[in-house]
Amino acid sequence: MDEMEKNQEVKEATGEPETGEPETGKQSKAKAALKEFISWVEMFVIILATVWVMTNYIIVNAKIPSGSMENTIMTGDRLIGTRFSYWFSTPERGDIILFHYPVNEKKIYIKRVIGLPGETVEIRDAKVYINGKEKPLNEDYLPEEWTIANDGYTFKVPKDSYFVMGDNRNCSEDARYWAEIALSTGLATDKKDADKYTYVKKDKILGKAQFRYFPNLKALGDTADYR
């Protein structure tokens, strides 16, 4: 074996490059710094992607701007809703839901489900009756005596929709008023046309409000007796 072949053997055995200068300390540090930078970028991208998926498909993070759900939820409270709650089931009476406001879908509202698809909801003398039952709903979550818009209403809920109201009935712009608002703003041309704005369609529901995390932790379970 001649000298050239011996040199080639040594290079292959030691892994030394055939050409070029050996890597300096500065080059080694630069490569390490670049590798670390890339790892940080990758981690940042993964975090952003995870947050995006969570907020668009898993949860709804909301801050409450008004007192329409007092005392269950207070003005300024922050809460989490779950989008997946209704992937394989439907809203139940008493659920607190986040949804696109029918009169202006750019706004997100939060109210309690009162009437289910196909039901008739009557409001008489500050009580809610479902499908003509003699016994009204036991709404022990109401913060005070219900005195405003509390009598003479009948709502026939479409099969693909829900009738909702706030817990603070004296200070809640809820389904009792939406048809009138649609008419007054020119969104609807007549009462029949306006009625469709009264109800929340299933596909406009963003999720079910599960718990408040600020200013303190509180579960937002169903507190009513609907039997």
C-alpha positions as CSV (number, residue, x, y, z in Angstrom):
1,M,0.0,0.0,0.0
2,D,1.5,3.3,-1.1
3,E,1.6,6.5,1.0
4,M,-1.5,8.0,-0.6
5,E,-3.6,5.0,0.2
6,K,-2.4,5.0,3.8
7,N,-3.3,8.7,4.2
8,Q,-6.8,8.0,2.8
9,E,-7.3,5.2,5.4
10,V,-6.3,7.4,8.3
11,K,-8.8,10.1,7.1
12,E,-11.6,7.6,6.8
13,A,-10.9,6.1,10.2
14,T,-10.7,9.4,12.0
15,G,-13.5,11.2,10.2
16,E,-11.2,14.1,9.3
17,P,-12.5,16.0,6.2
18,E,-10.5,15.4,3.1
19,T,-10.3,19.2,2.3
20,G,-10.8,22.4,4.1
21,E,-9.5,23.9,7.4
22,P,-10.5,22.4,10.8
23,E,-13.4,24.1,12.6
24,T,-12.3,27.0,14.9
25,G,-13.7,27.7,18.3
26,K,-15.6,30.7,17.0
27,Q,-17.3,28.7,14.2
28,S,-18.3,26.0,16.7
29,K,-19.9,28.6,19.1
30,A,-21.7,30.3,16.1
31,K,-23.1,26.9,15.1
32,A,-24.2,26.2,18.6
33,A,-25.8,29.6,18.9
34,L,-27.7,29.2,15.6
35,K,-28.9,25.7,16.7
36,E,-30.2,27.2,20.0
37,F,-31.9,30.0,18.1
38,I,-33.6,27.6,15.8
39,S,-34.8,25.5,18.7
40,W,-36.3,28.6,20.4
41,V,-38.1,29.6,17.2
42,E,-39.5,26.1,16.8
43,M,-40.7,26.1,20.4
44,F,-42.3,29.6,19.9
45,V,-44.1,28.4,16.7
46,I,-45.4,25.3,18.5
47,I,-46.7,27.5,21.4
48,L,-48.4,29.9,19.0
49,A,-50.0,27.0,17.1
50,T,-51.2,25.3,20.3
51,V,-52.8,28.6,21.5
52,W,-54.4,29.1,18.1
53,V,-55.9,25.5,18.1
54,M,-57.0,25.8,21.8
55,T,-58.8,29.2,21.3
56,N,-60.3,28.3,18.0
57,Y,-61.4,24.7,18.5
58,I,-61.2,23.8,22.2
59,I,-62.0,26.8,24.5
60,V,-63.5,30.2,24.6
61,N,-61.8,32.8,26.9
62,A,-64.2,35.6,27.7
63,K,-64.4,38.8,29.8
64,I,-67.9,39.7,30.9
65,P,-68.7,43.4,30.0
66,S,-72.1,43.8,31.6
67,G,-74.3,42.7,34.5
68,S,-76.9,40.8,32.6
69,M,-75.9,37.5,34.2
70,E,-75.6,38.7,37.8
71,N,-75.2,37.3,40.4
72,T,-74.1,34.1,38.7
73,I,-71.5,36.0,36.7
74,M,-70.4,39.5,37.6
75,T,-69.3,42.4,35.4
76,G,-65.5,42.1,34.8
77,D,-65.4,38.3,35.5
78,R,-63.2,36.2,33.3
79,L,-64.3,32.8,32.3
80,I,-63.6,29.7,30.2
81,G,-66.1,28.1,27.9
82,T,-65.6,24.7,26.2
83,R,-66.3,24.5,22.5
84,F,-66.3,20.7,22.5
85,S,-69.2,20.5,25.0
86,Y,-71.7,20.3,22.1
87,W,-69.7,18.3,19.6
88,F,-71.5,15.1,20.5
89,S,-74.5,16.5,22.5
90,T,-76.9,19.4,22.5
91,P,-77.4,22.2,25.0
92,E,-79.6,21.5,27.9
93,R,-82.0,23.8,29.8
94,G,-80.0,25.7,32.4
95,D,-76.7,25.7,30.4
96,I,-74.9,29.0,30.2
97,I,-73.7,29.4,26.6
98,L,-71.5,31.8,24.6
99,F,-72.9,32.5,21.2
100,H,-73.0,34.9,18.2
101,Y,-75.6,37.6,19.0
102,P,-78.4,37.0,16.3
103,V,-78.9,40.8,15.6
104,N,-75.1,41.4,15.2
105,E,-73.1,38.2,14.8
106,K,-69.8,40.1,15.3
107,K,-70.7,40.4,19.0
108,I,-70.5,37.5,21.4
109,Y,-73.2,37.2,24.1
110,I,-73.6,35.0,27.1
111,K,-77.0,33.9,28.4
112,R,-78.8,30.9,30.0
113,V,-80.7,28.4,27.9
114,I,-84.4,28.5,28.9
115,G,-86.3,27.0,25.9
116,L,-85.2,24.0,23.9
117,P,-85.9,23.2,20.2
118,G,-89.6,22.7,19.5
119,E,-90.8,24.0,22.9
120,T,-93.3,26.7,23.7
121,V,-92.0,29.2,26.3
122,E,-94.5,31.4,28.2
123,I,-93.7,34.2,30.5
124,R,-96.5,35.0,32.9
125,D,-96.4,37.1,36.0
126,A,-92.6,36.8,36.3
127,K,-92.6,33.0,35.9
128,V,-91.5,30.8,33.0
129,Y,-93.7,27.9,31.8
130,I,-92.6,25.3,29.3
131,N,-95.2,23.6,27.0
132,G,-98.1,24.7,29.1
133,K,-97.1,22.9,32.2
134,E,-98.7,24.1,35.4
135,K,-95.5,24.2,37.4
136,P,-93.1,27.1,36.4
137,L,-89.3,26.7,36.2
138,N,-87.6,27.1,39.6
139,E,-85.1,29.8,38.8
140,D,-83.4,30.3,42.1
141,Y,-80.5,32.0,40.4
142,L,-82.4,35.2,39.8
143,P,-80.8,38.0,41.9
144,E,-83.9,39.9,42.7
145,E,-87.7,40.2,42.0
146,W,-88.3,40.1,38.2
147,T,-90.3,43.2,37.4
148,I,-89.4,44.2,33.9
149,A,-90.8,42.5,30.7
150,N,-92.2,39.7,32.9
151,D,-95.6,39.0,31.6
152,G,-97.6,38.3,28.4
153,Y,-94.9,36.7,26.3
154,T,-95.1,33.5,24.3
155,F,-92.2,32.1,22.2
156,K,-92.4,29.0,20.0
157,V,-88.8,27.9,19.6
158,P,-87.8,26.6,16.1
159,K,-86.4,23.0,16.0
160,D,-82.9,24.1,15.3
161,S,-82.7,26.9,17.9
162,Y,-82.7,27.9,21.5
163,F,-84.5,30.6,23.6
164,V,-82.1,32.3,26.1
165,M,-82.3,34.9,28.8
166,G,-80.0,36.5,31.3
167,D,-80.2,35.8,35.0
168,N,-80.5,39.5,35.8
169,R,-83.9,39.8,34.1
170,N,-84.4,43.5,35.0
171,C,-81.2,44.4,33.3
172,S,-80.6,41.9,30.4
173,E,-80.9,42.6,26.7
174,D,-81.9,39.1,25.8
175,A,-84.3,37.1,23.5
176,R,-87.3,39.0,24.8
177,Y,-86.1,42.1,22.9
178,W,-84.2,41.0,19.9
179,A,-87.1,40.9,17.4
180,E,-88.0,44.5,18.4
181,I,-84.3,45.5,18.0
182,A,-84.2,43.9,14.5
183,L,-87.2,45.9,13.5
184,S,-86.1,49.2,14.9
185,T,-82.7,48.9,13.2
186,G,-84.1,48.0,9.9
187,L,-82.6,44.5,10.0
188,A,-86.1,43.0,9.7
189,T,-89.0,44.4,7.6
190,D,-92.0,42.9,9.5
191,K,-92.8,41.0,12.7
192,K,-92.6,37.6,11.0
193,D,-89.2,38.4,9.6
194,A,-88.1,39.8,13.0
195,D,-89.0,36.6,14.9
196,K,-86.0,34.7,13.5
197,Y,-83.7,37.0,15.4
198,T,-85.3,35.9,18.7
199,Y,-83.6,32.6,18.8
200,V,-80.0,31.3,18.9
201,K,-79.3,28.7,16.2
202,K,-77.3,25.6,17.2
203,D,-74.5,26.4,14.8
204,K,-74.1,29.9,16.3
205,I,-73.2,28.6,19.7
206,L,-69.5,28.9,20.5
207,G,-69.5,26.8,23.7
208,K,-70.7,26.1,27.2
209,A,-69.4,28.4,30.0
210,Q,-67.8,26.0,32.5
211,F,-66.0,28.1,35.1
212,R,-64.9,31.5,36.2
213,Y,-61.2,31.9,36.8
214,F,-61.1,35.6,37.8
215,P,-61.4,37.2,40.3
216,N,-61.7,33.8,41.9
217,L,-62.5,30.2,40.8
218,K,-66.1,29.3,40.5
219,A,-67.9,26.5,38.7
220,L,-70.8,27.6,36.5
221,G,-73.0,24.6,36.9
222,D,-76.8,24.3,36.6
223,T,-78.5,25.5,39.8
224,A,-82.1,25.2,38.7
225,D,-84.7,22.5,39.3
226,Y,-86.3,21.8,35.9
227,R,-88.3,18.8,36.8
